Amino acid sequence: MNRRRLLVAGSALAGSTFLGTATAAAQDKYPSKPIRLVVPFPPGGPTDVFGRRYGERLSALLGQPVVIENKAGAGGTIGADLVAKSKPDGYTMLFGSSSTQVTSPLLMPVMPYHPVKDFILFIVGNVPMVIAANPTLPAKTLPELVALLKAHPDKYRYSSSGMGSINHLGGELFKMKAGNLSALHVPYKGNSPALQACLSGEVDFMLDTFGTSFSHYKSGKLRYLAVCDEKRSALAPEVPTTGESGLPEVQVLTVNPVALPAGTPPEIVTAIAEATRRIMADEKLQADLRSMSIDPVGDADSVKSAAYFTREIERWEPIIKATGAKME
């Protein structure tokens, strides 16, 4: 009788252990609950639109809802800081930009997070800037603009969406690399008024993205002088690059990475990397992104992505210091 009781108890214990192990395994399988994808900018902007398209496809691949959370403010650093300090379990991700990983942290008196070391990054797309001019400007090429600015210091003006914005810093990079040119910077509260100022002739030129300025270029209301990238754009293949125009160092892009907090387990990092590769290989998504002037990037290589942002920080830090731009 005692032996039978021991056998029954042992069987029950074994069954309990098996169920416990099976339950733990089921709980440990990633993902087992919704994923939060933080977009650190307001709804409706290019990063938000791209992030939502990525999130929809990530949800379909992983079989769990991907909830978009817009956490805007301080140039994207509020949302990025939230992700950097979140539990590294794969359930909180960032859909960031060059602002969150390069310029905004450098503009702050104290960086709230390290833009590379505190994340595992996968670049998924980039948008080159273009040097655009009002058609009344007596310069039809970038070399002609350089000559014009050299001949007339401080006569001509360029607009930006604010001190420390990418089009402000890009303008300063252009001036520096073209021979420390003198052109007046006119900051506006946002990209839309900065673009309107260039269209109206209130300022003479600006750096902008294809996405916001391309229709004005096609209608003849803007003149494109050069693409700030190493290759020409498929949207406007007739426009030369800054390299072809004699200024190869004037490369200005906004880059979008997907990011996990540092310390995320390797198997989860691998799962997100593989899902990201599959998402970015989607030809329909690629065509959709290119229509928004976004060049898709599909390798989901965290080492290359970290190296890229490290180089960008080193490249932009002296420019930011030279401008004296700060984010309070």
N, C-alpha and C positions, 0 to 999 in steps of 0.2 A: 504493500500500500504506500509506504513512504517512498519507495523507488518510483512508483507510478506518479506520485505527486511531484517529485523532483523533475521527472521527464516532462510533465505537463507545464510546470513552471519554467523549465528551460526552454521549451518550445515557445511559450508565451513571450519570454524575454527575447528570444531570437527573433520572433516576429515583430516585437516592439522595436528592436534595434534596426531591423531591416526597414520598417516603415519610417523610423526616424531618419535613417540615412537617405531613403528615397525622398522624403519630404525636404530634407536639407539640400539634396541635389537639385530638386525642383526649384527651391527658393534661390539657390546659387546661380541657376542658369540665367545668363544676361541676354536681353533685359526681361525682367519679370514685372515691370510696372512702367507707367508713363515716364518719358524723358522730357526734361525742361530745356528748351533751347533759348538762351537769352540773346536778344538782339538789342544792343546798347544804344539804339537810336529810335526816334519816333516812327510810328507806322507810316507806310506809304513811300518812304525813301528807297533808294536803290539797294541799300544793304538789307533793309527789311523785306523787300520784294524777293531778292535773291535768297535770303534766309528762309522765307516761307516755302519757296519752291524746293529748296534742299530738304526742309523738314518734312514736307509731304512725302517725298521719296524715301527718306530715312524711315519714316513710320511704316511705309509699305514693306520695306525690306526686313525690318526688325520685328514687325508684328506687334508693336506697341504704339500708343498715341505719342506724338511729339508735340508738345505744347509750346507755342511761341510766347515768350514774355518780353515785351518791350520795356527796357529799363534804361531810359535816356537820361542824359545829363553829363556835364563836365567833359565834353568831347568824347563821350563813350566810356569814360573811365569808371563811372558808377556801376554800370552793368558788368564790365570786365573785372572789376575788383570783387564783385559778388561771386563770380565764377571762380576766380583765383582762390578765394577763401572758402569755397564750398567743399563738401565731402567728396573726395576723389573716387567716386563709385560708378561713374559713367552715367549718372542720372541728371547731371547739370552740365550743360555744354554752352559754349559761346559761339556766336556767329559774328566775328569781329571785322576789323578793317585796319588799314594803316594808321588810322587815328588812334585806335585802342592799343596797337602794338608798337607804335613808333612815336608819333608826334605829340599826342596829348600827355603821356607820362613825362616826356621831356620838357613840356611847357609848365609843369607843376613844380612848386618849390620843393616838395618831397614826393617822390613817386609812391603811390599807394600799393603798387605791386611791381614785380619785375616783368616786363612785357614778354620776355623769352623764357627765363628760368622758371616762372610760376605756371607755365602752360606746356601742354603737348599740342603742337600746331600742325595743321594740314592746310596748305594754301589751295583754294578751290577756284579762284578767279582773280583777274586784275583788269583795271580800267586805265588806259593811258590818258594823260592830259594832252590838250592841244593848245598851242599859242594862237589865239584868235584876235583879230583886229577889226575895228570899225572900218568900213570900206573907204572912208574919206582919208584915212591915214596914208601919207605918201610913202608907203613901203609895201611892196607886194611879195617880198620874200623875207626870210629871217635874216640873212646877211644885210639886206637893205634896212631892216629895223635896227640892227646893231649899228650900222653906219649913221642912221638918223639920230639915235640916242647919243652917240659919240659927238656928233656935230652940234647937238642942241641939249646940253645937260639940263636936267630938271624941267624941260619944256613939256615933255609928254608924261601921261599918267596911266597907271594900270589899276584895275579894281580887283578886289578879293572879297570873300565872304567873311572876312574878319582877321584880326591879328592872330597869327599862328595857324591859320587855316592852310590847307595844302596848296591852294592857289596863291596865297600870299608867300609861303615858303618857296614854292616853285618859282615865283617871280623873282625872289631874291637870289635863288640859285642861278637863274638865267643871267641876271645882272652881274653876279660875281664871276661866273665862268666866261662871260663874254667880254671881260676886261674891266670889271668894277664900274659898270655903267651907272649913270644917274637918271633915274626915272621915279616920279613921285608915286608912292603907294597910297591908294584911297580905299580904306576898308569900309565895307557895308555890313549890315546886320543880316547876313544870309546870302546864299548864292544867287537867288532870284533877283534881288535889287542890284547886285554886282553885275549880273549879265545884262540887265536892262540899261545900266549906265553905259556899258560898252555898245549896246545896240543904238542908244540915243546919241552917242558921241560925247557924253559927259566925261568919259575917259576914253583913252585911245586903244588900249589892248588889255587882254587878260589871259590867264590860263584857266581852262575849263575842261570838263569832260565832254566826250562826244554825245553822251546821253542827254545832256541839257542844252547843248548848243547846235547840234547837228542840223535840226530843221531850219535854223536861221542861216546856217552855212549854205544849205541847199537852195534856200530862197534868195540868196545873195545879200542878206542883211548883215552877214559877218564874212570876213575873209580869214581863211585858215592859212597860217604861215608855216607851221611845222608840227609834227606829232612828236611828243616827248617820250619816245620809245625807241628801242633798237630796230624795230620793224615797222613798216607801214601798216595802216589800218585797212582791213577789208571794206570798211564802210566808205572810206575815201582814199583809195589807192593812189590817186593823183597827188596827194599831199606828201611832201618829203618828210623824212624824220629829222630830228635835230642833229643827229650824227651826219646825215647827208648834207646838212646845212652848215657844217663846220663846228658844231658844239655837241660832241658825243657824250659829254658828261652831264648834259641837261636832260636827264631821264626822270620823269615825274609820273608815278603811277599810284593809284589807290588799289590796295590789294586786300582781298577778303580771305581770311582763314577761318576754318572750323577749329575750335580749341577745347581741350579737356584740361582739368586741373592737373598740375604736376602731381605725380604719385599715384595716378590711376593705374590699376593692375594691368600688366602686359596683355592678358587675354582680352580685356575690354578694349584696350587701345587697338589691338589687331582687328577686333570685330568692327570698330568704327572706321578704321582705315580701309578695310575691305569693302564695307558698305559705301564709303565715300567714293572709292574707285569705281564701283558699279554705277553709282548715281551720276558721276561726272562723265561716264562713258555713254550715257543716254543721248542719242543723237537729237532727239526732240528738245531736250533741255539745252544742249549745246546751241542749237539754232535759236532757241528762245533767248538765251543769254547774249548771243552775238547781236540779236536785234536790239538789245539794250546797251550795246557797245561794251559788253563784258566779255573778255577772253577767258574761256573755261580752262582750268588746270586740272588734270586728272590723275597725277601720280600718287597723291596722298602720302608724300614722303615727309615724315616729321623731322628727320635730320636736315634735309635740304631746306625745309621751311624755317627751321630755327636759325640756320646759317644765313638765310636771306634776311630775316628781320634783324639779326645781329649786325649785319653789314649796313642795313638801312639806318639803324640807330647811330652807328659810327659816322655815317654820311651826313645825317641831318642835325646831329647835336651841335656841331660848330656853326651851322647856318642859323639855328635857333638862338644860340648865344649871341651871334653877331647882330641879329635883329632886335634883341632885347625883349622879344615877345614872351609873355607870361600868362598863365592861367591861374587866376586867384581862386 
